[in-house]
Amino acid sequence: MNYKFFTNKKTGTPQSQPIPGREAEMIQGRSGGWMFDAGIWKMLRRCLLIGTTQSTYYAGKQELTEDFVTVVRQAIAENPSRVAEEILYASDGRAINNSAPILALVLLSMGEAPEAKKAFAEIFPSVVRTGSHFYEWLNYTKSLRGFGKVVREAGRTWLSREDVKGLAYQLLKYQQRHNFCHRDALRLFHVKPPTPDHQMLFEWVVKGWEELPAEIPSEALAQIWWYEWLKRNPEKTHQAITKGHLTHEMAAPVGRMDKSAWQLLFNEMPIGALLRNLGSLTELGVLRADEHYNLGRVAAVLNNKEHLRKGRIHPIDVLKALKTYQSGGRLGRSKKTWNPVDRIVDILEKAVELSFEVVEPTGKVFMHAVDVSGSMASLVADMGLSCCEIATTMALVTAKAETNYMIRGFATNFRNLDITAKDSFSSAVAKASNQNFGGTDASVAYDWMIQNKFKADVVCFWTDSESWAGYKHPSQALSQYRKKVNPDIKAVYVTLAPYRITLVDPKDPLSWDLGGFDPGTPRIIQMLAAGEL
């Protein structure tokens, strides 16, 4: 027995301790490990993109949301215009849903500085786009602050917009949500109708049409007229859907819905509704292996990058739809069951890839280190997907865009996941999930690459950043790798949880921290690899 272990020069600091001399830059994560402080702006972006409505492995949703609200308020006090930019960035199809940006919007309206009120008013119509968003905003506003001048002006403007046809569509499609209906909103904001069409629309909202006008009053109110006509003639559902261009939210509650009615709805179904109703349409027989025309329309809509972008379809929505559809109704909220059509599964697999942004191959060598520790088994928001599943998907998308790569998993060791670019997203997710256990030590990725002399140009970590189990910090392991293998390697850490921690050494110009679930992340990683950023 000897004391060589103690007298040998130490090359690292256990992750349970801060790095000596860097204590002021580090904070202790919920796992007990010490990591660098990401700061309020990185945490703000993470919270906006990821949301905090679901508990993680280390924290409950109440605690996470309280942290989110605190950070938003700190950021508003520091720079309300920058907060508005972050809200817009997340709301424009990058957040997994619009709830976190809407909550932050309400907090922005509560800022004390005039700049905060001004920023709120400027971005309001770009964030609150639909009737559903409007109800959600009303609910949060009532609970958190009440209806002052700036809020009333925003509500009045939204309800008196110049596009009456678009407004009528929203008021008809979303007649109530979040304990509010539009009649409540009209009374709350005392909206004065600016045109006769607005006047007639508001009368319909408040008291309905006791008598149906003999003719359609105007093009702007055509859908309202056909909806009211259908209520009085439910046996003529097909005619109302065809001539009134009604959506399923409008027709289903009042019409007689059979397979033919759903076929008519399918013919004009928007991309978001189509994605959510694939299972129901299969169960009804609208989507079958021998319905070539219908399957062709599904492919034309879901396998079109422009349609995905315009519809603000988030990749995680597509991944959720894929997982739910393959389950035949065993997963998700649907009470229906169906036999999945193989071609639709293929279409959804392709749609997942298309919904992310990538560029041409860079020719660089990538090492993708996917966090498969136990904490990554936690579900994300209401997606029904785990952090591990999403991390694997995002890593695979990035790998599929390149030719030189390796995908491995890290916990307290660096595991072979047997995932290649030829894997489907379903098979890759299954492989990673089967090894989703253990503690977290991100440094093992560098140890493995040193031992195997694996010369990567870029190493990408897909993680919740709660690394705690190692005998040296990841930044120290990266420094060793640069000395022994490749001094120019770039490190990218994609954080998939709304925490204020990062594995990136702020003094390292070749390391970056990216917020999770952004569809543009794979493209940004490629641009960093190519030196374009």
Protein Blocks (a to p, Z undefined) as FASTA:
>chain_A
ZZklmmpccfbdcfkbccehilmmpccdfkopacddebjmlmmmmmmmnopabccfkbcf
klmmmmmmmmmmmmmmmommlmmmmmmmmmnopamblklmmmmmmmmmmpmbfklmmmmm
mmmmmmmmbfklmmmmmmmmmmmnopafklmmmmmmmmmcfblmlmmmmmmmmmbgehia
fklmmmmnopacfbfklmmmmmmmmnopfbacfbdfbfklmmmmmmmmmmmmmmlmmmmm
mmnopafklmmmmmccdfklmmmmmmmgcfklmmmmmmmmmmnomacfklmmlmmmmmmm
mmcfklmmmnopafklmmmmmmmmmnnopgcjbfbdcdddfklmmmmmmmmmmmpccddd
ehiacdddddfbfklmpcehjlopafklmmmmmmmmmmmmpmbdcddddfkbccdehiaf
kbcfklmmmmmmmmggcdddfklmmmmmmmnopacfbdcdddehiafkbcbdfklmmmmm
mmmmmmmbccddddfbdcfbdfbdfklmkbccddehiaklmmmmmmmmnopZZ
